[in-house]
Amino acid sequence: MSDSVYDFEAKAITGETVPLRQYQGRVLLIVNTASKCGFTPQFEGLQKLWKDYQDRGLTVLGFPSNQFLSQDPGSNDEIASFCQLHYGVDFPMMAKVDVNGDEATPLYRWLKGEKPGLLGIEAIKWNFTKFLIGKNGQVLKRYAPQDAPEKLAKDIEAALAA
């Protein structure tokens, strides 16, 4: 059983293995993203949070997923180009993952178990579900897809101050 987010690894969108322990002591905002979703403009808000708070200890991690109406069908290279070109994304983007089902990554299985959604339902319901992780590697909050990144600023500041 994993004790914290730091027990996991992810694959960067460029292919390298990323041990999440490299973010130890930082606040993380982990988001499952998609390039062709009604919520895709949230990349702008996520990038702004990253710009505003990275020097204070926040890292935004994007995890593209094609599990919701195939809204991120492109290759990792295409996704990276899209995010950079359209939204100036320079926060760390990971390789495309499954967030639900038998193929869900261990990280997402853990996140969902730590912070189930409404009515205790663990499944990720849609793109741009967000998890706020404290400096200790524990899940502080889970946010619904419709929760705009700007609305998370107060919680991020509290996590950074903790």
N, C-alpha and C positions, 0 to 999 in steps of 0.2 A: 504494500500500500504506500502511496506517495504522500509525503508530508507537506510539500510545497511545490509551487510552480518551478522551482529551481531543480527539481528532480527530472525534468523533461528536456528533450531536445526537439528541435524543429529543423526543417530544411529551408534555407534561404531561397528566395525566388530564383537566385542565380545558381543554386545547386549545393552550396556548402552546408555542412551540418552546423547548426547553431545550438550550443548548450545554453539553455536558458539561465543557468547559474551565472553566466557572464553579466546578467542584469541584476545580480544580488545587490540589495540595498536601494534599488530604484523602484519607483512606482510604475506599474505596467498597465496599459490599457490594451487589451487583446480584443480584436474585432474580426468577425468573419465578413469578408467583403465580396462584392460582385461588381462587374463593370457595366452591366446592362440592366440595372435595377432602378426602380423609382427612388431608392434611397442613395444611389450612387453619388449624387452631389454632396453627401456627407463626407466624402474624401476631403473636400475643402475645409470643413470644420475640424476634421481629424488632423489635417496638416497644420491648421492654425494652433490647435492644442499642443502639438509637437513643437512648433516654433516657439510658442509662448512659455512652455514649461520644461523643455528638454534640459536647459541649463540648471534648472532647479531639481532635476531628478526624475522626470517622466520619460518613459519610452513607450511609444505607440507601436504595436505590432499588428500588421494586417495579414490575415489568413484568407486568401481567395478561396471560394468554394463554389462549385457548379451544381450544388444539390437542390437549389430552389428554382424551378422552371428553367434550368439550364441558362442562368443569367451570367455565367462567366465561362463560356465555352472555349476561350482562347488558350494558347500555350502560356507557360509562365513568362516567356519573353514578351508575348503580345500583351499580357496583363501588365507587366512592369512598364512597357512603353506607354500604354494607355494611361496608367495612373500618373506617370511623369508628365506626359504631354498635356493632358487635360486638366490635371489638378496640381501639378508641381510636387507630387508626393516624393519626399525624400526620407520619410520614416521607414524603418525596416519592414519590408514586405517578404512574406514567406511563400514557399511553393504551395500550389493549390492542394487543398485537403478536403476530406470528408469530415463533417462535424457531427453527423448523425449516422446511425446504422452500424452494421458489422465492421465496416471499413473506417469508422471514425478514428481519428488519431488518439493515442493515449492521452495527450494533453486535453483535448476536448472532452473525452470521457470523464476525466478528472474534474475539469471546470464545471461541467453540468452536474456532477455529483455533489460538488462543494456548494453550489448555488443554483438549485433548481429554479425554474421560472414560476409564473403564476400557478396557483393550485398544486404546487409541488411537481409540475411536469418538467422533466429534465431536458427533453428534446429542444434543440434550437429550432425556433419556429420560422425564422426568415433571415435573410442577409442583414448584416449590420447589427447583430446582437453583440453587446459589449460587456466585457468583464473588467472590473477595476481590481487590481492586485496591489496589496500594500507592500511596503519595503521588506516585510518579513516573509513574502512569498505566498501569503494567504489571500483568498478571494474576499474582497470587501463587499462588492456589489455586482449585481447583474442588471443590465439595462436592456429594455426592449428596442427593437429596430427603429421605432419611431422617435426614440429619445435622441434629440439632436445633440451632437457633440458639445456645443456651447453650453448646454444645460448641465454638463458634467463638471464644469470648471470648479464649482464650490467643493464638490466631493474630492476632486483631484488636489485642490489646495489643502484640504483637511488631511488627506493621505500624505502629502508631501511634508506637512507640518508635524505629523505624528512621530 
